[in-house]
């Protein structure tokens, strides 16, 4: 497995600071953080392997293979002439559109530089040394990173069937716990929690503990699995729903996300939010994309068709996978002589010009995560995978 795609060991990360004099004065919990490693960029693989960029298939970062909506592109073009001016620091127009779309008060809407920013903001508002956050094993890497960065304790709960074990997570809440992170669907496993199960969990959590319901992949849920989580905000004032424009809306490069919550909770989070944390192009594009329902419908259908294509292809190759409700699938690679082979297969795919995502850093050394692409991209991946096997 490429070292650039592994999660670095925390002791190694701390040791790397030893030769830098000011690092001695940084808190130990900061020095121990293993930085987040994003998926390999196309340009990097092209340089490493001597490949043409247009011949590379990237299925590593759960991006929308359709690109961005035409409405968002037009909004970006209209905004270009105003880039000499600061963006609206309060994001009033986008927040108004989100409030109208979801039927909530504008005072309960917070925008971020991607939903990742929203997760960091809630951690900044509620975590500190002597406090803790609860999350599931095999869940989004930002949860422990945001927790560690505030000197708080990580309480990682063992997963059940690769997904969240809600009773165990409730039992793990201690008097020092201030945040519980729930991802639905979960990244990188694609597992899903039912609406009744989540609401029962919310009802059991102490009101002083903030529950962050991370719904970055919510728009990919089939209709039968969808639930009105926004309606819970009226009953549970400790609930924060985090969503993003990076996935189904196709705006990953602009970095814009949002949180829906009680106005009192939003007030606290806005106190630690940076001024102008979302740029002008992102604000304009997100507002336009929010209303492009036809683009969302096409993106959803392409994902369902692509998921079926990959499941059929993996089955034909005799491989197993974790059933996914998102826009990616985690496949399991059989071991050889007791040794994991996912890293070997990953490297072979890279040499074939296909980028997927290693997840050994998530405690899944036998799996690779594959984003659902276009029909052609999926076919190219399956062909390369057959050769790699």
N, C-alpha and C positions, 0 to 999 in steps of 0.2 A: 504493500500500500504506500502511496506517495506520502512522504512526511508532511507535505503542504496541506494534505487533506485529513490529517489526524488531529485529534484534540490533544494539545501538548500536555505533558505531565505537569502538575502544579508545582512540584518541587523543582523541576527543570526550569520552569518559568521564573521561579524565585531566584534560582541560581544565576540565571542570565543577567540579573540586575546587580550581582555582587560587585562587578568591576566598575560600576557607575556610582560615584560618591554620593550624589543626592539620594540615591535609592535607599541608602541606609536609614533615611528619615521618613520614607513612605511607610504607611501602616503595613504590618505583616500580611494582613488579609488582602491588601491590594497586590503586594508582591507575589502572593501565592496564586493569583488568578491565571488560569489557562485561557488565553484570548480565543475568541470565537474565530473559527476558520470557515470562510464562505466556500461555496462551490468553485471549482477551477474555472476561470474565464476562458473563453474560446481563444483569445489572443495569446494567452499563456501556453495553452496546449499547442497551438500552431508553432510558436517559437521552439518549444521543447522537442517536438516530434518532426519539425520540418514539413508541416502540413499546410494546405491552403485553408484559410478561415472558412470559406464558403463550402468546404467539404466536411466540416465538423458538425456533428449533431450534439447539442447540449441538452441533456435531460437531467440536470443536476439541481436546479434551484427552484423548481415548482412555478416557473413562469408560464404565462399564457401563450401558447403557440400561435394564437391569432394576432398577437401584438396588442396594440391599443385601439380603442374604439375610434371610429372616424369623428365622432363628436368631440372627443378629447383632443384629437390632433388639431381640429379646427380651432378649439379654444386656445391651445398653445400658440398657434400662429397669430391669433388676435392679440395675445398678451406680450409678444416679443418686443413691441415698440415701447413698453413700459418698464423694461428691466433695469433702467437706471434708478428706479424708485424702489423703496423698501416695500415688501408685501404688507398686507393688512395683518398686523400682529395679533389681532383677535380673530382672524379668519371668519369674519361675520357672515359673508355670503355663503361660504361652504357650510358653516355651522347651521345657518338658517335652513339650507336645503336638506341637511341631515336631520334636523329637528322636524321638519315637515314630513320627510320620508318615513321616519320612524315614530312619529306622533309623540315626541318628547319635548320637554322645555329646552330652549336653546342654552339656558344656563347649565344644563347637564351634559353638554357636548364639549369634548376636548379633542383637539386635533394634534397630531404628532408627526414627526419626521419618520413616517412608517409606524405601524403598530408597535414595532420594537421600542420606539420612543415612548409610547404610552406605558409599556411595561416598565421601562426604566423610571418613568415619572412616578408611578405608584410606589415603586420600591424606594425612591428618594423621599417620598412623603411619609412612609410608614416604617421603614426598616432602619436599624442602627445596631451597633454592638449591644448584645444582650437581648435582641429580638430574633425572630425566626420566621421562615416561610416554608410552607408545605407544598410539595409538588410530587408528581409521579415519576418513577423511573421511566426511562425511554421517552421523556417529554422534551419539549423545546429547550435548547441549550441556554437560551437567554434567561430562563428562570433562575438557575443557579448562579449565572454570571451576575445578574442584577442584585441578587441576594448577597453574594460574596463581596461585591463592590461597596456595600454599605456596612460590612463587618458583621452582618447578621448570620445566623446559623441556618444551614440548608437541612431540611428534613425530607429526604427522598424516600418515598414509600414504594415498596415492591409492587410491580405491576401484576395484573391478572390477565392472562391471555394477551399480553403485549399492550393492554390498555389500563385505564385508571381503575383502581380498586377503591371505590368511594367509601365503603365502610372502614377500610383500613386507613384511608386518608383522614376521615373524621376522627378516628381513634388517635391519630398522630398529632392532632392539634393540642398544644400545650398552652399554659398561661402566657408564655413568651411569644406565641404565634401571632403575627399581625396580618399575614397575607396567605391565602391559599390560591395557587395557580391551577386552573383547569383548562385543558386544551380540548376543544371539541369541534371538528375532528382533530385528532392528535397528530402532531408532526414529531418524529418521522414515521410512525407506525400506521397512520390512517385509521386507527380505531375510533369508535364513536360511542357516545353516551346518550341514552334516551332522555327525552324531556322530563318525564315523571321522575326518573332517577336523579337528575340534576336538581329538580325542584325539592325533592325530599332531602337532598344533601344541604341545599341552601337553608331549609327550615331548621336543620339540626346544628348549623354553625353559629357560634356565639356572635351577637351583633357587633362586637368590637373588632371582629376579624373580617378584613376585606377579602371577598371572593372575586378573583379576576377570571372571568370566563372568556378565554381567548378563542374567538370564532373566525380566525383568519381564512378558513376554508369553508365557511358556512354556506356560501352560494353554490357549492358543489354537492351539497346534500340532496339526495333524491327526495321528491315531495313527501313520500311516506315517512321519512326520517326527520323532517323539519318540525320545529316547534317555535312558539312565539316567546323567545327568551326576553325580548324587550318588555313584554307585559310584566315580567317579574320585577322590573325596576320599581314599580309602584308599591310592591309589598316588601322588598328586601333592599333597604337603603345602604347595605354594605356590599351590594353587587356592582361590579364594573364589567361591562361588556366591551371587549376590544375587537376591532375589525380593521381591515386593511383594503387599500386600493391596489396592492401589489400583485394580487393573485388573479381572480376572475376579471377584474377591471383592466388588467394589463399595464399598470403604471409602476412597475417595480423600480425602474430607473429614476423616477421622480421622488420616491420615498414619501408617501403620505398615508396616514392611517388615522383612526379616530377611536374615541372611547365614549360610551353612553353610560350615564350614572346619575345618581342623585346630585342636585346642584350643590349641596354642602360638600360632597366628596370632590366634585369638580373644582370648587373653590380652593381646597387644599392642594390639589394637584397643580392648579394654575400658579400657585405660589412658588413652585420649584421648576416650572416650565420656562425654558429660555425664550426671550423675546424673538419674534420672527422665526420660530422654529420650523415653519413650513414655507417654502419659497413660492413666488408668484405663479410660476408655471404649474406647479403641483396643485395649488389651490384652484386655479382655473380649470385644469384638466380633470381634477377629481369631481368638481361640481358638474361638469358636462357629462362625464362618464356615469355619474350616478343616475342620470335620466335616460341613458341609452339601453333600454330594456331589451331591444332586439339583439344588440351585441352580447349581452349577458346570456340570452337564450341560446345563441349560436355557440358561445364558449362552453356553456353547460353541456349541450348536446355533443359537441366535439369531444369533450372529456369523457362522457359516458360511452361513446362509440370507441374511443381510444382505450379506455379501461378494458372493455370487452376484448379488443384486439390483443392487448398485452396478456390478459388472463389466458386466452386461447393459445397464444404463442408460448407462454411459460409452461402451460399444461402439456403442450406437444413436446417440449424439451424435458419433461419429467421433473420440473422444478415446483417447489411450493412457495406460497406467498402469504402475506397477512392481508386478509380482506380489507379493502380500503374504501372510505367514504370521501376521500379528498381528490386531489388531482395528481396523485403519485401512487406508486405501489412499492412495497418493500418485499423483495424476493430473497429467498433463502438459498444459499449455495452449500451443497453437501461438503462435508469435511473429507480430507484425504489423509489416511493414516493418523486420524485424530487431530489433524491440524486444520485451522480455518483456511478456506480457499477464496473468500470474498476479495481479499486484497490482491490476490493473483489475478483473478478475473477482472477486477477493476483496472489493473495495469494493462491487461491484454485489450480491454475495450478502449482504453486511451490510445493505444498504438493503432487501433482501427479507426480512430477519429470519433469516438463516442464517449461523451462525458456523462457519468452518472454520479451518485453520491455515496461515498463510504459512510457507514454509521457505526463504526467500531467505537468511536468516542461517546456514543449513546449507550454503550453496553451491549451492542449488537454485532459482534465480530463476524457472524456468519451471514449477514444481510447486506444488500446494496439497495438503496432507494432510487427509483426511476420515475422521473416526471412523465406524465402523459403528454405526448407531442402530437404532431399532425399524423395522419395515416402513413405518409411516406417516412417520417422520422421514426415512428414506431417500427415500421418494417425494417428500416436500416439497423435499428438497435437489435431487433430479434435476429437478424442475419449475423451481425457482429457477435452477439451473445452465443449463437450456435457455434461459431468459429472459436470463440474464446473457451468454450467448454471442451 
